[in-house]
Amino acid sequence: MITALIIWAFRKYIAPKVARKRNSSKALHLRFMLFIFMLSSCYTHLYAAQEVQYTITRNGAAIGRMSCIQNRIGSDLYLKISSKVNTRFVVKFDVQTEDIAHFKAGKLMSSEISRVVNGNAKEPRRTDWANHCYRIQSGEKSGVITRNIDYNMMLLYLKEPVHMDQVYSDNFQCFLAIIRTGANQYRVKLPDKSYNDYFFENGQCKRVILTHSLYTIKMDRI
């Protein structure tokens, strides 16, 4: 059954893209692996798939929800974090996100950050391991990272950074400091001068508080 679903997904979604974009094989491979990941996630008795969800609130009112899914197949770890937020600051603010990543033996192999804001898709941001370094891409901008990446922002929702002092931001495409602020509490300052506080209990991330100069958003694990 799983094989049939994978073949159907490949024919419907992947094959047409291959014909149109032969030069983007890495992105297509990651997308195809995401299809396998999502389909196999439905069969938790065969795969070690786990999902956690967070409610997103602002000023005490619910404005969205976030889902974090991890799937382990041997030494491969596939992650997907998706969220939808609908609120208003001065104008309507409708944001949908999808972050996906693939780790192998604890090392990041690829990741992609996608955003749709008020119906407008933003340029995706990619990080890919190739030729002994990471190639980063954001729109027309590109660069190289030579150090290994074994812990990224996505993993902060799934694994307490007990022995970590830095985390890779797939969005900002750089390493950020992890600051311990208390027992099982950590802060990550972002390049835009906002910061995130993470609160853990029994190794699990129970709450995240995003603090910006214009707003504060809380995310609580359901």
Protein Blocks (a to p, Z undefined) as FASTA:
>chain_A
ZZmmmmmmmmmmmmmmmmmmmmlmmmmmmmmmmmmmmmmmmmmmlpccddddddddeehi
afbdcddddddehjbccddddddddddfkbccddddddddddeehiafbdcddddeehia
cdddddddeehiacddehjbccddfbdcfbdfklmmmoccfkbcbdcdfklopacddddf
behiacdddfklpacddddeehiafbdcdddfkbccddddZZ
